[in-house]
């Protein structure tokens, strides 16, 4: 436990972290990878280049300082990060390395303002926070390993089937290479995929949502090919999976992780809203409800550019035909002539609050949404403006956590 003096020192640094947090975490990662380049086998290099990882860590450090006297307030955020850590294979012995480099980065960025007293307080606080993460992650590792067919780190899976879902999304059906059961998971969870790409010094790990219901003899991930666009580099792993991985090949998978999960006990209506490849966890939730709770009303809303980029459309429409409680709506912002001729969508443009309120017609529903960050910000803003209670709003970031 931290004494009162240490707590007050940490809380006094909150305004400084609000201003300099990202500069500190940027310098932290520079130091970390210089002194321990082997950790580049774990971190997403693209998120580093785009600054997303630095921002996510800065937000986490800021929250830890703000709530240092009642860490239970940030336990949900701790668990969310711990899920990521467990799926990446983070180990307890790596925490001291992180602590040393974080304190050194604070000293470098803040200079004389980072007094010995402040650095000592942060050293003590980091030790307490690290122990919380280690304990939570240790329990997650045990749960992953002890379930039927479970494992703790990475396990080889064979690509049993590869299916093109749209012009940019392909599904991979994965089964344990050595046979045996496929462990259960919660609808909305993801797996980490570890790949070695010829010519690259380091391995790459990416998280992909499981896109089918639990209880199948396989895991399915549905991957969007991220091509180079407007100066943004192509997604190295997504392109590799699309171009190089074929049926019969092997991929290393973590056990399923993540806390963006469907509440399967509820009876209230559910609204699933997705943009682009954000539909993957929503398909898992939809398939699960259709199979296990066929009386529960579900509204499925998906936004895509046009029909060519709309994955799994026929599957969802077939579910709706066979399950009267499921309603589906398609929103295309750039429909093709064929889309318009076939009347293949319900709304031209973007999701807007009057249309959303009329379509879902319930402030008492549970809302789940996922997609590009601007899309999620827009949906979150609409739901808040409409008056949906925050306890009914659930969302997932692809990659490092951000803010809406």
C-alpha positions in Angstrom: 0.0 0.0 0.0 1.1 3.6 -0.7 1.4 6.0 2.2 -0.5 9.3 2.1 2.5 11.4 1.2 3.3 9.3 -1.8 -0.3 9.5 -2.9 -0.3 13.2 -2.7 2.9 13.5 -4.7 1.5 11.3 -7.4 -1.8 13.3 -7.6 0.2 16.5 -7.8 1.7 15.3 -11.1 -1.7 14.9 -12.7 -1.7 18.3 -14.4 1.9 17.7 -15.7 0.9 14.3 -17.2 -2.1 15.9 -18.9 0.3 18.2 -20.8 3.4 16.0 -21.2 2.0 12.5 -21.0 2.4 11.6 -24.7 5.9 13.1 -24.9 6.8 10.9 -21.9 5.4 7.7 -23.4 7.0 8.5 -26.8 10.4 8.8 -25.2 9.6 5.7 -23.1 9.0 3.5 -26.2 12.2 4.9 -27.8 14.2 3.9 -24.7 12.5 0.6 -24.3 13.1 -0.7 -27.9 16.7 0.6 -27.9 17.6 -1.3 -24.7 15.3 -4.3 -25.3 14.8 -4.7 -29.1 13.4 -8.2 -28.5 10.2 -6.5 -27.3 9.6 -5.5 -30.9 8.4 -9.1 -31.3 5.4 -8.2 -29.2 4.4 -4.6 -30.1 2.4 -3.5 -33.2 4.9 -1.5 -35.2 2.2 0.3 -37.1 0.5 1.5 -34.0 3.9 2.8 -32.8 4.4 4.8 -36.0 0.9 6.2 -35.9 1.3 7.2 -32.3 -1.7 5.2 -31.1 0.2 3.1 -28.6 1.9 6.2 -27.1 -1.5 7.9 -26.7 -3.1 4.8 -25.1 -0.3 4.4 -22.6 -0.3 8.2 -21.8 -4.1 7.9 -21.1 -3.5 4.9 -18.8 -0.7 6.6 -16.9 -2.8 9.7 -16.5 -5.7 7.6 -15.2 -3.5 5.7 -12.8 -2.2 9.0 -11.3 -5.7 10.5 -11.1 -7.1 7.5 -9.2 -4.0 6.4 -7.3 -5.9 6.6 -4.0 -8.7 4.3 -5.3 -7.3 2.0 -8.0 -10.5 0.0 -7.9 -12.1 2.8 -10.0 -9.8 1.9 -12.9 -10.1 -1.9 -12.5 -12.3 -2.2 -15.6 -9.6 -0.5 -17.7 -6.9 -2.6 -16.0 -8.8 -5.8 -17.0 -9.2 -4.5 -20.6 -5.5 -3.9 -20.9 -4.8 -7.2 -19.1 -6.8 -9.1 -21.7 -4.5 -7.6 -24.4 -1.4 -8.4 -22.4 -2.4 -12.0 -21.9 -3.2 -12.4 -25.6 0.2 -11.0 -26.4 2.1 -13.2 -24.0 3.3 -10.4 -21.6 5.1 -11.9 -18.6 5.7 -10.7 -15.0 9.5 -10.4 -15.6 8.9 -7.7 -18.3 7.2 -5.3 -15.8 10.5 -4.2 -14.1 11.9 -3.4 -17.5 8.9 -1.2 -18.3 9.2 0.5 -14.9 12.8 1.4 -15.3 12.3 2.9 -18.8 9.2 4.8 -17.8 10.9 6.5 -14.8 13.8 7.3 -17.0 11.5 8.8 -19.6 9.7 10.9 -17.0 13.1 12.3 -15.9 14.3 13.1 -19.4 11.1 14.8 -20.5 10.4 16.8 -17.3 14.0 17.6 -16.5 14.6 19.3 -13.1 10.8 19.3 -12.5 11.1 15.5 -11.9 12.7 15.7 -8.5 14.1 12.7 -6.6 11.0 12.8 -4.4 8.6 12.6 -7.5 10.6 9.8 -9.1 10.7 7.8 -5.9 6.9 8.2 -5.5 6.3 7.1 -9.0 8.6 4.2 -8.5 6.6 3.0 -5.5 3.3 3.7 -7.4 4.5 1.8 -10.4 5.3 -1.2 -8.3 1.8 -1.3 -6.8 0.1 -0.9 -10.2 2.4 -3.5 -11.8 1.4 -6.0 -9.1 -2.3 -5.4 -9.8 -1.7 -6.2 -13.5 0.5 -9.2 -12.7 -2.2 -10.7 -10.4 -5.0 -10.1 -12.9 -3.1 -11.5 -15.8 -1.9 -14.5 -13.8 -5.6 -15.4 -13.2 -6.3 -14.9 -16.9 -3.5 -17.2 -18.0 -4.7 -19.9 -15.6 -8.3 -19.6 -16.9 -7.1 -19.8 -20.5 -5.0 -22.9 -19.8 -7.3 -24.8 -17.5 -10.4 -24.7 -19.7 -11.1 -27.8 -21.9 -8.7 -27.7 -24.8 -7.1 -24.6 -23.4 -3.5 -23.2 -23.5 -1.6 -20.3 -22.0 0.5 -18.8 -24.8 0.4 -19.5 -28.5 -0.8 -22.7 -30.1 -0.6 -23.8 -33.8 -3.8 -23.9 -35.7 -4.3 -25.1 -39.3 -6.2 -23.1 -41.9 -9.1 -25.5 -42.7 -10.8 -23.1 -45.1 -10.3 -19.7 -46.6 -13.3 -17.8 -47.9 -13.5 -14.5 -49.7 -16.4 -12.5 -48.0 -16.0 -9.2 -50.0 -13.5 -7.4 -52.2 -11.5 -6.6 -49.0 -12.5 -9.1 -46.3 -11.5 -12.8 -46.2 -12.4 -15.4 -43.6 -10.0 -18.0 -42.2 -11.5 -21.1 -40.6 -8.9 -22.4 -38.0 -8.7 -25.8 -36.3 -6.1 -27.0 -33.8 -3.2 -28.5 -35.7 -2.9 -31.5 -33.4 -6.6 -32.0 -33.2 -8.7 -31.9 -30.0 -11.5 -29.6 -28.8 -11.8 -25.9 -29.7 -12.2 -24.0 -26.4 -15.3 -21.9 -25.7 -15.2 -18.1 -25.9 -17.6 -15.2 -25.3 -19.2 -13.6 -28.4 -17.2 -10.4 -29.1 -13.8 -11.7 -28.0 -10.7 -11.8 -30.2 -7.6 -14.0 -30.7 -4.0 -12.8 -31.3 -2.3 -14.2 -34.4 1.5 -14.3 -34.4 3.3 -14.5 -37.8 6.8 -14.5 -39.0 7.2 -12.8 -42.4 10.2 -13.7 -44.5 12.7 -10.9 -44.5 11.4 -9.2 -41.3 13.6 -9.2 -38.2 10.8 -9.4 -35.8 7.6 -11.4 -35.4 4.2 -9.6 -35.8 1.2 -10.0 -33.5 -2.3 -8.8 -34.4 -5.7 -9.2 -32.7 -8.7 -10.3 -34.8 -12.2 -10.7 -33.6 -13.8 -14.1 -33.7 -16.5 -13.8 -36.3 -18.7 -16.8 -35.6 -20.6 -18.1 -32.6 -18.9 -20.2 -29.9 -19.5 -24.0 -30.0 -18.3 -24.5 -33.6 -15.5 -27.0 -34.4 -13.3 -24.1 -35.5 -12.4 -20.5 -34.8 -13.2 -18.0 -37.6 -11.4 -14.7 -38.1 -12.5 -12.4 -40.9 -9.6 -10.1 -41.9 -9.8 -6.8 -43.9 -6.9 -6.3 -46.3 -5.4 -2.9 -45.4 -3.9 -1.6 -48.6 -1.8 1.6 -48.8 -4.0 4.7 -48.9 -3.3 8.4 -48.7 0.2 7.9 -47.4 -0.8 5.3 -44.8 1.3 2.2 -45.4 -0.3 -1.1 -46.2 -1.2 -3.4 -43.3 1.8 -5.9 -43.3 0.0 -8.7 -41.5 -3.4 -8.4 -43.3 -1.7 -8.4 -46.7 0.4 -11.3 -45.7 -2.7 -13.3 -44.6 -4.6 -12.5 -47.7 -1.7 -13.2 -50.2 0.5 -15.8 -48.5 -1.6 -17.9 -46.1 -3.5 -20.7 -47.9 -5.6 -23.6 -46.8 -3.5 -26.1 -45.0 -1.0 -23.5 -43.6 -0.4 -23.0 -39.9 -1.0 -19.9 -37.8 -0.1 -19.4 -34.1 -3.1 -18.3 -32.0 -3.5 -17.0 -28.5 -6.5 -18.2 -26.5 -9.5 -16.0 -26.9 -9.5 -12.7 -24.9 -11.3 -9.4 -24.5 -14.0 -7.9 -22.4 -16.2 -6.5 -25.2 -18.7 -9.4 -24.8 -22.4 -9.9 -25.3 -24.6 -10.1 -22.2 -26.3 -13.4 -22.9 -28.4 -13.3 -19.7 -30.4 -10.2 -20.6 -33.9 -10.2 -22.3 -33.9 -6.6 -23.4 -33.6 -5.8 -27.1 -30.1 -5.7 -28.6 -28.9 -3.3 -31.3 -25.7 -4.2 -33.1 -24.1 -1.3 -35.1 -21.0 -1.8 -37.2 -18.9 0.1 -39.8 -16.6 -1.7 -42.2 -14.8 -4.7 -40.8 -16.2 -3.7 -37.4 -19.0 -6.1 -38.2 -16.9 -9.2 -37.2 -17.6 -9.2 -33.5 -21.2 -8.3 -34.3 -21.7 -11.3 -36.5 -20.5 -13.5 -33.6 -23.0 -11.9 -31.3 -25.8 -12.1 -33.9 -25.1 -15.8 -34.6 -25.0 -16.6 -30.9 -28.4 -15.0 -30.2 -30.0 -16.6 -33.2 -28.8 -20.0 -31.9 -29.3 -19.7 -28.2 -31.9 -17.0 -27.6 -34.2 -16.9 -30.6 -36.9 -14.8 -28.9 -34.7 -11.8 -28.1 -35.3 -8.9 -30.5 -32.1 -7.9 -32.4 -31.6 -4.9 -34.7 -28.5 -5.3 -36.9 -27.3 -2.1 -38.6 -24.2 -2.2 -40.9 -22.6 0.7 -42.7 -20.4 0.1 -45.7 -19.2 2.0 -48.7 -21.2 -0.2 -51.2 -22.2 -3.7 -51.9 -18.8 -4.8 -53.2 -17.3 -4.0 -49.8 -20.2 -5.4 -47.7 -19.2 -8.8 -46.2 -21.5 -11.5 -45.0 -24.6 -9.7 -46.3 -26.4 -12.8 -47.6 -25.7 -14.7 -44.3 -27.3 -12.0 -42.2 -30.3 -11.6 -44.5 -30.9 -15.4 -44.3 -30.8 -15.2 -40.5 -33.4 -12.5 -40.6 -35.6 -14.5 -42.9 -35.5 -17.5 -40.6 -35.7 -15.5 -37.3 -38.6 -12.9 -37.3 -37.1 -11.2 -34.2 -34.0 -10.1 -36.3 -34.3 -6.8 -38.2 -31.5 -5.8 -40.6 -30.6 -2.4 -42.1 -27.8 -1.5 -44.6 -26.3 2.0 -44.9 -24.2 2.7 -48.0 -22.4 6.1 -48.4 -21.3 5.4 -52.0 -23.7 2.9 -53.5 -23.0 1.6 -57.0 -25.4 1.7 -59.8 -26.1 -1.9 -59.2 -26.8 -1.3 -55.5 -29.3 1.4 -56.5 -31.0 -0.7 -59.2 -31.4 -3.7 -56.9 -32.4 -1.5 -53.9 -29.7 -3.3 -52.0 -29.6 -0.9 -49.1 -31.9 1.0 -46.7 -30.2 4.3 -46.3 -27.9 6.4 -48.6 -25.3 8.4 -46.7 -24.4 8.0 -43.1 -26.2 6.9 -39.9 -27.9 9.9 -38.4 -29.7 10.3 -35.1 -33.3 10.8 -36.4 -33.0 7.7 -38.6 -31.3 5.7 -35.8 -34.0 6.6 -33.2 -36.8 5.8 -35.6 -35.1 2.5 -36.7 -34.3 1.1 -33.2 -37.1 2.9 -31.3 -35.8 1.9 -27.9 -33.8 3.7 -25.2 -34.0 0.5 -23.2 -32.0 -1.6 -25.7 -28.4 -2.6 -25.2 -26.3 -1.0 -27.9 -23.0 -2.6 -29.2 -21.0 -0.9 -31.8 -17.6 -1.3 -33.5 -15.8 0.2 -36.5 -13.4 3.0 -37.4 -12.8 5.5 -34.6 -14.6 8.4 -36.4 -17.6 6.1 -37.0 -17.6 5.1 -33.3 -17.4 8.7 -32.1 -20.4 9.5 -34.3 -22.5 6.6 -33.0 -21.5 7.2 -29.4 -22.4 10.9 -29.7 -25.8 10.1 -31.2 -26.7 7.6 -28.5 -25.6 10.0 -25.7 -27.6 12.9 -27.4 -30.6 10.6 -27.6 -30.4 9.8 -23.9 -29.3 6.2 -24.0 -27.9 5.4 -20.5 -24.1 4.8 -20.5 -24.6 1.4 -18.9 -26.3 0.3 -22.2 -23.6 1.5 -24.5 -20.8 -1.0 -25.3 -18.0 -0.6 -27.8 -14.6 -2.0 -28.9 -11.5 -0.4 -30.3 -9.5 -2.3 -32.9 -5.9 -1.8 -31.6 -4.9 0.4 -28.6 -7.8 1.9 -26.6 -8.7 5.4 -27.3 -11.4 7.9 -26.2 -14.8 8.7 -27.7 
